Amino acid sequence: MADKCELWLLDRTYDHSEFSDIRGLMELKKKSGLKISVCLPTLNVASTVGAIIRVFRTELMERYPLVDQLAIIDSRSSDGTAEIAREEGAEVYYDDEIFPFLEPASGKGEALWKSQHVLNGDIIAWIDSDILNPHPRFVYGIVGPLLAYPDINYVKGFYERPILEGEVWKKTGGGRVTELVVRPMFNLFFPELSGLIQPLSGEYAGRRPVLESIPFFTEYGVESGLLIDIYRKYGLNAIAQVDLEIRQHQNQSIEKLAMMSFGVQQALFRRLGDTGKIEIIEEPDTTFRIVRHLYGAREIEKFLINVVERPPILEIKEYREKDRIEDDRGKSK
């Protein structure tokens, strides 16, 4: 007998081609009265962000008005990323200007959590900003199931992830943190989620009320944390995944992947402790140490990677007071 994970895989896995009729998606959107926001978290991606925004704007806003808002949430890029995005027609927001009264945090998860405050869509799609082969399927593929199936609340993209070695693309080799860190942990402690082909993929979309109700981890703990928390609160069948075919991007060095893994594991162990699956008897260290061999001597270089858990954004008074929030969803008195 198939287990829960296998049944979910059969029932909740789609291909982007099933949602390629963009006119049909526009009709579904019109009937539902929903608005769609697309947001790219950015940090020094001047070489890629312009082409991505251009494809989404021309194909999904001008040719087919499926997307209502196209924005970036920038972490103070120093290479002209924000200027390029603005020239290509995207709205530009800086994460450090949103909720400046909060204790500062950093990283991708922080930017995504704060972006909810400036995005106005009923469906929010986040797309990584380092894609080398941008295509409209990266958007319509993940918003399609949300428009077509009212019982789906959150959609993850997956794809082949070729890796660039020299000047040659090898068919596989990407997604190393997923295969070496997250997949083993999910199989050990959250086996129902082990059918997620790429739980750390950077292309995903969700319904605003669901995203508003879920805490976000900062840094690279955000993806695994969202999956666990949406699963716990809304059930496995609220999640779906879509094959987006192929995604090319500049692959990270082993050192960068190790730092990413360190952040992901902080989020995972936090949830394991919260759910009673393990007992955390000592607060984990958030300093990542790398041994360097320089000029015949060995030294330790230290990096502070402190993953912070941001509360559901509906708990932030300044967010609740925005005009778009209805009274029955917690508008401030």
Summary of the structure (lengths in Angstrom):
residues: 333
radius of gyration: 19.7
end to end distance: 52.1
largest distance: 68.5
contacts: 1067
relative contact order: 0.14
helix: 43%
strand: 21%
